[in-house]
Amino acid sequence: MGQGNAAHTVVSVLRGAAEWLRQRGVEAPQRSAELLLGSVLGMERLQLYLEHDRPLVESERDRMRALLKRRGDGEPVAHLLGSWSFRGHELEVSSAVLVPRPETEDLVDLALERAPDGGRVVDLGTGSGAIALALAIERPDLTVVAADVSANALEIAARNAERHGVSERVKFVRSSWWEELADESPFDLVVSNPPYIDPDAADELADDVRAFEPPLALFSERGDVLSCYRAIVAGLEQGLVSGGAVVMETGVGASTPGRELLAECPWLTDVELRPDTAAIDRYLLARRA
């Protein structure tokens, strides 16, 4: 992490930090170094390079070392920063919620295409509120219910709603899937990014995901990757208006069984499984018959 006798400038610290992280097998070491140093100095990425010869004082170097140590131990950058950008919206995150992924940004596009004017939307398993708040921010005509079983996640999501000025159009409900939503139903659109990883397959996850992200947001019931999808689909007959859409994220191991589950459901039609930009089957789509 040090640079010997070299001047501790922005560029030298970035170079040393990226190399130190690279040696420890950290994914995207250069980007990690940029984000962490940007956080320490209060600078955007471009500003770091515009001020590449700016020296760091000792307190700044100490803070950078502490963050690098944690990143080198596998802690996600988003947790170290305390926030993460999702569709350009900065969101508070912590170990209580899943860090929003780029592929989930495309899930929002699919949801926006299917949300009717003035529609009511429910986000099941909202976590940080990423999906629900993106819909509310980008479509002021929508009203959104964001449900999660985790009280800690809902507190974070509510703060994110306040941060982006959409609290009046987003209602937060503590609920395990549909259990506490009878008074809110039916909806014009249902969105969700539910857990679909079998706990017995946890070893297949990246080390930082397994160590630092909340199990509640990652894992299905043991031996059943479709457990959460079943809970969601079971409530769609009453929870979704006729012609309303459901948009769910999925992934390797759950995508094809998930499509089959939707296709077998008598109250769903127009079932699709679409790939993400990496050509991985990612999005389950259907409509209420």
C-alpha positions in Angstrom: 0.0 0.0 0.0 3.0 2.3 0.4 5.2 4.0 -2.2 8.5 4.0 -0.4 10.2 7.3 -0.7 8.0 8.4 -3.6 5.8 11.5 -3.1 2.4 10.5 -1.9 0.5 12.2 -4.7 -3.0 11.2 -6.0 -1.5 9.3 -9.0 1.2 7.5 -7.0 -1.3 6.4 -4.3 -3.8 5.2 -7.0 -1.1 3.2 -8.7 0.1 1.6 -5.5 -3.4 0.9 -4.3 -4.5 -0.7 -7.5 -1.4 -2.9 -7.6 -1.8 -3.9 -4.0 -5.5 -4.9 -4.6 -4.5 -6.7 -7.8 -2.0 -8.9 -5.9 -4.8 -9.9 -3.6 -7.1 -11.0 -6.4 -9.6 -8.2 -5.9 -12.0 -7.7 -8.8 -11.6 -4.4 -10.7 -8.7 -3.2 -8.6 -8.2 0.1 -10.5 -11.9 1.0 -10.1 -11.8 0.1 -6.5 -8.8 2.3 -5.9 -10.4 5.2 -7.7 -13.7 4.9 -5.7 -11.9 4.6 -2.4 -9.5 7.5 -2.9 -12.3 9.6 -4.4 -14.3 9.0 -1.2 -11.3 10.0 1.0 -10.6 13.2 -1.0 -14.2 14.0 -1.9 -13.4 13.9 -5.6 -15.1 12.4 -8.6 -13.0 10.1 -10.9 -12.2 12.8 -13.4 -11.1 15.2 -10.7 -8.6 12.6 -9.4 -6.8 12.6 -12.7 -7.0 16.3 -13.2 -5.3 16.8 -9.8 -3.0 13.8 -10.3 0.0 15.6 -8.7 -1.9 16.7 -5.6 -0.1 15.5 -2.4 -2.0 13.6 0.3 -1.6 14.6 3.9 -1.0 11.9 6.5 -4.6 11.7 7.7 -5.8 11.1 4.1 -3.2 8.4 3.6 -4.3 6.8 6.9 -7.9 6.7 5.9 -7.0 5.3 2.5 -4.9 2.5 4.1 -7.8 1.6 6.4 -10.2 1.3 3.4 -7.7 -0.6 1.3 -7.2 -3.1 4.1 -10.9 -3.8 4.3 -11.2 -4.0 0.5 -8.3 -6.3 0.4 -10.1 -8.6 2.9 -13.0 -8.7 0.4 -15.4 -6.2 1.8 -17.5 -4.7 -1.1 -16.6 -1.2 -2.2 -20.3 -0.2 -1.8 -20.2 -1.1 1.9 -17.0 0.9 2.4 -18.5 3.9 0.7 -21.9 3.5 2.4 -23.6 4.2 -0.9 -23.9 3.0 -4.5 -25.2 4.5 -7.7 -28.2 2.7 -9.4 -29.4 4.2 -12.7 -27.6 7.4 -11.6 -29.5 7.6 -8.3 -27.2 7.4 -5.2 -28.5 5.0 -2.7 -27.4 4.2 0.9 -26.4 0.6 1.2 -25.0 -1.6 4.0 -24.6 -5.2 4.9 -28.3 -5.3 5.6 -29.1 -5.0 1.8 -28.0 -6.5 -1.5 -25.7 -4.1 -3.4 -27.7 -3.2 -6.6 -26.3 -4.9 -9.7 -26.1 -3.4 -13.3 -28.4 -6.1 -14.6 -31.1 -5.0 -12.2 -31.0 -1.6 -13.9 -32.2 -3.2 -17.1 -35.0 -4.9 -15.1 -36.3 -1.4 -14.3 -36.4 -0.6 -18.1 -38.6 -3.7 -18.6 -40.8 -2.6 -15.7 -41.1 1.0 -17.0 -42.3 -0.3 -20.4 -45.1 -2.3 -18.7 -46.2 0.3 -16.1 -49.4 2.0 -17.2 -50.0 5.7 -16.8 -50.9 6.4 -13.2 -50.3 2.8 -12.3 -49.8 1.2 -8.9 -46.6 -0.9 -8.6 -45.4 -3.3 -5.9 -41.7 -4.2 -5.4 -41.5 -7.5 -3.5 -38.3 -7.8 -1.5 -37.3 -4.2 -2.0 -34.0 -4.3 -0.1 -32.3 -0.9 -0.5 -35.4 0.3 -2.5 -33.3 0.4 -5.7 -36.1 -0.8 -8.0 -39.0 0.8 -6.3 -37.3 4.2 -6.1 -36.0 4.2 -9.6 -39.6 3.6 -10.8 -40.9 6.4 -8.6 -38.1 8.8 -9.5 -38.3 8.2 -13.3 -42.1 8.0 -13.5 -43.7 10.6 -11.2 -47.2 9.3 -12.3 -46.6 6.0 -10.5 -47.4 5.1 -6.9 -45.2 2.3 -5.4 -45.5 -0.1 -2.5 -42.1 -1.5 -1.4 -42.3 -4.6 0.7 -39.6 -6.5 2.6 -39.4 -8.9 5.5 -36.3 -7.1 6.9 -37.0 -4.1 9.1 -33.3 -3.0 8.7 -33.7 -3.0 4.9 -36.9 -1.0 5.1 -35.2 1.6 7.2 -32.5 2.0 4.6 -35.0 2.1 1.7 -37.1 4.7 3.5 -34.0 7.0 4.0 -33.2 6.5 0.3 -36.8 7.6 -0.6 -36.4 10.7 1.6 -33.1 11.4 0.0 -34.7 11.5 -3.5 -37.9 13.2 -2.6 -40.3 10.4 -3.4 -41.5 9.5 0.1 -45.0 10.6 -0.6 -45.4 8.2 -3.5 -43.6 5.2 -2.0 -45.2 3.2 0.8 -43.0 0.8 2.8 -44.6 -2.4 4.2 -42.9 -5.0 6.3 -44.1 -8.2 4.7 -42.9 -11.6 3.7 -43.9 -11.5 0.0 -47.7 -11.1 -0.1 -48.6 -11.8 3.6 -49.3 -8.2 4.7 -50.4 -6.7 1.3 -54.0 -7.8 1.2 -55.2 -4.2 1.9 -52.9 -2.8 -0.9 -53.8 -5.2 -3.7 -54.3 -5.5 -6.6 -51.5 -3.8 -8.5 -51.0 -2.9 -12.1 -47.4 -4.1 -12.0 -45.4 -6.5 -9.8 -41.6 -6.4 -9.8 -39.1 -8.4 -7.8 -35.5 -9.6 -7.6 -36.0 -12.5 -5.3 -33.4 -14.8 -3.8 -32.7 -17.9 -6.0 -29.4 -19.4 -4.7 -29.6 -22.8 -2.9 -27.7 -22.5 0.4 -26.0 -25.7 -0.5 -24.5 -23.9 -3.5 -23.1 -21.0 -1.5 -19.5 -22.1 -2.3 -20.2 -21.1 -6.0 -20.6 -17.4 -4.9 -17.8 -14.9 -5.1 -16.0 -14.7 -1.7 -17.1 -11.1 -1.0 -20.7 -11.8 -1.8 -20.8 -14.9 0.5 -19.0 -13.1 3.3 -20.6 -9.7 3.3 -24.0 -9.7 1.6 -27.2 -10.6 3.5 -28.1 -14.3 3.3 -31.8 -13.3 3.5 -31.4 -11.5 0.1 -29.4 -14.3 -1.5 -30.7 -17.7 -0.6 -33.8 -19.7 -1.4 -35.1 -22.5 0.8 -32.5 -25.3 0.9 -32.9 -27.6 -2.1 -35.5 -25.4 -3.8 -34.3 -22.5 -5.9 -37.9 -21.6 -6.8 -39.2 -21.2 -3.2 -39.5 -17.4 -3.5 -40.8 -17.5 -7.0 -43.6 -19.8 -5.9 -44.5 -17.5 -3.1 -44.7 -14.6 -5.5 -46.6 -16.4 -8.2 -49.1 -17.8 -5.7 -50.2 -14.3 -4.9 -50.5 -13.0 -8.4 -54.1 -14.3 -8.9 -55.4 -11.8 -6.3 -52.4 -9.3 -6.3 -52.3 -8.4 -10.0 -55.0 -6.8 -12.1 -56.3 -8.5 -15.2 -53.7 -7.7 -18.0 -51.2 -6.5 -15.4 -47.6 -7.4 -15.8 -45.0 -9.2 -13.6 -41.3 -8.6 -14.1 -38.8 -10.7 -12.1 -35.0 -11.1 -12.1 -33.5 -14.6 -12.1 -30.2 -16.2 -12.8 -28.2 -19.3 -13.5 -29.9 -22.4 -12.1 -33.3 -20.8 -11.6 -34.1 -19.2 -15.0 -35.4 -22.2 -16.9 -37.3 -23.7 -13.9 -38.7 -20.2 -13.3 -40.0 -19.9 -16.8 -41.6 -23.4 -16.5 -43.2 -22.3 -13.2 -44.8 -19.3 -14.8 -45.8 -21.2 -17.9 -47.7 -23.8 -15.8 -49.6 -21.1 -13.9 -53.2 -20.9 -15.2 -53.6 -17.2 -14.4 -50.5 -16.1 -16.3 -50.0 -15.6 -20.0 -47.3 -14.1 -22.4 -44.6 -15.8 -20.4 -41.0 -14.9 -21.5 -37.5 -15.5 -20.4 -35.1 -12.7 -21.7 -31.3 -12.6 -21.5 -29.2 -9.7 -20.1 -26.5 -8.0 -21.9 -24.1 -10.8 -21.1 -26.5 -13.3 -22.8 -27.4 -14.9 -19.5 -31.1 -15.7 -19.1 -32.1 -13.0 -16.6 -35.6 -11.6 -16.8 -38.9 -13.5 -16.3 -41.9 -11.7 -17.8 -45.6 -12.5 -17.8 -49.1 -11.0 -17.7 -52.2 -11.7 -15.6 -54.6 -13.6 -17.9 
